[in-house]
Amino acid sequence: MKKTKDMQEDLRESAHKIWLAGMGALAVAGEEGKTLFQTLVAKGEEIESRSKGQVDKVKGKLQDAKAGVGVMLSRLQDNVDEQVSAALAKLGVPTRKEIAALTKRVEELSKAIEKMKKAAAPAAKPKKPAPTPAEPAE
């Protein structure tokens, strides 16, 4: 019987040690967990500040590139406009300015003609009707 009591006692001690080990593990995890959490937060803040600086640099470069693209597009548009204008001139197609000038000139000439018609109208006298030939006498 002594063996059974010793085994029971050993079993209780082992169970108690396992219980204490579990409690100790929990305490260590709690303490180290706080430390680990604080370490992770500090690393995260460090990475965020580094990446924020890099993002700002990239934004600046992107804005510079955008401005450069705008200038290049403007130059390209000017070149295309010049080429199209040259091609239209070779084909004899009038420009907007030329059409506007011609339209203005036609309007001026139309007004001048209207003035001339009004000035000439009162000067013209109505013509007398031509005498009808007399009928031959019998």
Secondary structure, DSSP 8 states (H G I E B T S, - for coil): -HHHHHHHHHHHHHHHHHHHHHHHHHHHHHHHHHHHHHHHHHHHHHHHHHHHHHHHHHHHHHHHHHHHHHHHHHHHHHHHHHHHHHHHHHHT---HHHHHHHHHHHHHHHHHHHHHHHHHHHHS--------------
